[in-house]
Amino acid sequence: MGGRCKKTLETLIGGVNQSINLEFDLENKDKFNRTLAYVWKDQLLLNEEIIKQGYALFVARLPNNKYNRRLERAQQWARIMGKGIWNPDKPMRITPGEYRRLYR
């Protein structure tokens, strides 16, 4: 799955030396010092597209919430359409967060 995600992202970006823009919300880093950003290629929100293809999960990162509704809808669409990790032949039935809430 990771290889397909990488290939899709490379296609969306258009190869090396292509310009992308990072848009930051209220916080630029999470508690593990990872960069938190919305990634844009022209008018395309790459975060949304990768989630919509079923290659990533939407996880709310409060207080950053500018595109939460949009990203959540992308995940719902991927789930309904059986994309990527939601493939009906071997779907992820619940997200890791849902699993932790149910089985703690």
C-alpha positions as CSV (number, residue, x, y, z in Angstrom):
1,M,0.0,0.0,0.0
2,G,2.8,2.4,0.8
3,G,4.4,2.0,-2.6
4,R,1.1,2.8,-4.3
5,C,0.7,5.9,-2.1
6,K,4.2,7.1,-2.9
7,K,3.6,6.6,-6.7
8,T,0.2,8.5,-6.5
9,L,1.8,11.4,-4.6
10,E,4.7,11.6,-7.1
11,T,2.2,11.7,-9.9
12,L,0.1,14.4,-8.2
13,I,3.2,16.5,-7.5
14,G,4.6,16.0,-11.1
15,G,8.1,14.7,-10.4
16,V,11.1,16.2,-8.7
17,N,11.9,19.9,-8.7
18,Q,8.1,20.8,-8.8
19,S,6.8,23.5,-6.6
20,I,4.4,22.7,-3.7
21,N,3.1,25.1,-1.0
22,L,2.8,24.3,2.7
23,E,0.0,26.0,4.6
24,F,0.2,26.0,8.3
25,D,-2.6,26.2,10.8
26,L,-2.4,27.3,14.4
27,E,0.4,24.9,15.3
28,N,3.3,24.0,13.0
29,K,4.5,20.9,15.0
30,D,3.0,18.1,17.0
31,K,4.2,16.8,20.3
32,F,6.7,14.5,18.5
33,N,8.1,17.5,16.6
34,R,6.6,16.4,13.3
35,T,5.6,19.2,10.8
36,L,1.9,19.7,10.6
37,A,0.9,21.3,7.2
38,Y,-1.6,21.3,4.5
39,V,0.2,20.5,1.2
40,W,-1.0,22.3,-2.0
41,K,0.0,21.6,-5.6
42,D,-1.6,24.4,-7.5
43,Q,-5.3,24.3,-6.4
44,L,-5.2,20.7,-5.3
45,L,-5.0,19.9,-1.5
46,L,-2.7,16.8,-1.6
47,N,-3.7,15.8,2.0
48,E,-7.3,15.5,0.9
49,E,-6.4,13.6,-2.3
50,I,-4.3,11.0,-0.5
51,I,-7.0,10.4,2.0
52,K,-9.6,10.3,-0.8
53,Q,-7.6,7.6,-2.5
54,G,-7.6,5.5,0.7
55,Y,-3.9,5.8,1.3
56,A,-4.1,7.8,4.6
57,L,-6.4,8.3,7.5
58,F,-7.8,11.6,8.6
59,V,-6.8,12.3,12.2
60,A,-7.8,15.5,13.8
61,R,-4.9,17.5,15.1
62,L,-6.5,20.1,17.4
63,P,-6.2,23.0,17.6
64,N,-5.4,22.7,13.8
65,N,-8.8,22.3,12.3
66,K,-9.1,24.5,9.2
67,Y,-9.8,21.7,6.8
68,N,-11.1,19.0,9.2
69,R,-14.6,18.8,7.6
70,R,-13.1,18.6,4.1
71,L,-10.6,15.8,5.1
72,E,-13.2,13.9,7.1
73,R,-15.5,13.9,4.0
74,A,-12.6,12.7,1.8
75,Q,-12.2,9.7,4.2
76,Q,-15.9,9.0,4.2
77,W,-15.9,8.9,0.4
78,A,-12.9,6.6,0.3
79,R,-14.6,4.3,2.8
80,I,-17.8,4.2,0.8
81,M,-16.0,3.7,-2.5
82,G,-13.7,1.0,-1.2
83,K,-10.5,2.9,-2.0
84,G,-7.1,1.8,-0.7
85,I,-7.2,0.6,2.8
86,W,-11.0,0.5,2.5
87,N,-10.9,-2.0,-0.4
88,P,-13.8,-4.4,0.0
89,D,-11.7,-7.5,-0.6
90,K,-9.7,-6.7,2.5
91,P,-11.0,-3.6,4.1
92,M,-9.9,-1.8,7.2
93,R,-13.2,-2.1,9.1
94,I,-12.3,0.5,11.8
95,T,-9.6,3.0,12.2
96,P,-6.8,2.5,14.7
97,G,-8.4,5.3,16.8
98,E,-11.8,3.6,16.7
99,Y,-10.1,0.3,17.7
100,R,-8.4,1.9,20.7
101,R,-11.6,3.5,21.9
102,L,-13.5,0.2,21.6
103,Y,-11.0,-2.2,23.1
104,R,-9.1,-0.3,25.8
